[in-house]
Amino acid sequence: MAADILIITGSIFIVISTIGLIRLPDPLSRIHSISKITSFGLGLMIIATILEHYEFGLLIKSILVLFFLILTTPLSAHVIARNITRHKQK
């Protein structure tokens, strides 16, 4: 039951992020929409997977995926946004 709610909530966040990608006017706003909301939605889905299929191997892999998702998504969004602002200044 809890896993189902987390999957639905994560899916809703990803759909909202996609709508933001289509509707927002500038690239910096689009990057913000994609990086923040999608990583949160995927995090909820990974937690739902942990709750639904509780095996030790899957638990370790899911925690590693969640860790690298939390680590790499803001970094990549920052690098992309920095390159966009540098190219606007030239």
C-alpha positions as CSV (number, residue, x, y, z in Angstrom):
1,M,0.0,0.0,0.0
2,A,2.7,2.5,0.9
3,A,4.8,1.5,-2.1
4,D,1.8,2.1,-4.4
5,I,1.3,5.6,-3.0
6,L,5.0,6.4,-3.4
7,I,5.0,5.1,-7.0
8,I,1.9,7.2,-7.9
9,T,3.4,10.3,-6.1
10,G,6.7,9.9,-7.9
11,S,5.0,9.6,-11.2
12,I,3.0,12.7,-10.6
13,F,6.2,14.6,-9.8
14,I,7.8,13.4,-13.0
15,V,4.8,14.4,-15.0
16,I,4.8,17.9,-13.4
17,S,8.5,18.1,-14.2
18,T,7.9,17.3,-17.8
19,I,5.1,19.9,-18.0
20,G,7.6,22.4,-16.6
21,L,10.1,21.5,-19.2
22,I,7.6,22.2,-22.0
23,R,6.0,25.4,-20.5
24,L,8.9,27.3,-18.9
25,P,10.4,30.1,-21.0
26,D,14.2,30.0,-20.5
27,P,16.7,27.2,-20.2
28,L,17.7,27.9,-16.6
29,S,14.1,27.5,-15.4
30,R,13.8,24.3,-17.4
31,I,16.9,22.9,-15.9
32,H,15.7,23.8,-12.4
33,S,12.4,22.0,-13.1
34,I,14.0,18.9,-14.5
35,S,16.7,18.5,-11.9
36,K,14.9,19.1,-8.7
37,I,11.5,17.6,-9.3
38,T,12.6,14.6,-11.3
39,S,15.2,13.5,-8.8
40,F,12.7,13.7,-6.0
41,G,10.2,11.7,-8.1
42,L,12.7,9.0,-8.9
43,G,13.8,9.0,-5.3
44,L,10.3,8.2,-4.2
45,M,10.1,5.4,-6.8
46,I,13.3,3.9,-5.6
47,I,12.1,4.0,-2.0
48,A,8.9,2.3,-3.1
49,T,11.0,-0.4,-4.8
50,I,12.8,-1.0,-1.5
51,L,9.6,-1.3,0.4
52,E,7.9,-3.6,-2.1
53,H,10.7,-6.0,-2.8
54,Y,12.7,-6.3,0.4
55,E,15.8,-8.3,-0.5
56,F,19.3,-7.5,0.8
57,G,20.9,-7.3,-2.6
58,L,18.2,-5.1,-4.0
59,L,18.3,-2.9,-0.9
60,I,22.0,-2.3,-1.4
61,K,21.7,-1.6,-5.1
62,S,18.7,0.7,-4.6
63,I,20.5,2.7,-1.9
64,L,23.5,3.1,-4.1
65,V,21.4,4.3,-7.0
66,L,19.6,6.7,-4.7
67,F,22.9,8.0,-3.4
68,F,24.3,8.6,-6.9
69,L,21.1,10.2,-8.0
70,I,21.2,12.6,-5.1
71,L,24.9,13.3,-5.8
72,T,25.0,13.7,-9.5
73,T,21.7,15.4,-10.4
74,P,22.5,18.8,-8.7
75,L,26.1,18.7,-10.0
76,S,25.1,18.2,-13.6
77,A,22.4,20.8,-13.4
78,H,24.9,23.3,-12.0
79,V,27.4,22.6,-14.7
80,I,24.8,23.0,-17.4
81,A,23.5,26.2,-15.9
82,R,27.0,27.6,-15.5
83,N,27.7,26.9,-19.2
84,I,24.5,28.5,-20.3
85,T,25.2,31.7,-18.3
86,R,28.8,31.8,-19.6
87,H,27.6,31.6,-23.2
88,K,25.0,34.4,-22.6
89,Q,27.7,36.7,-21.3
90,K,29.8,36.5,-24.5
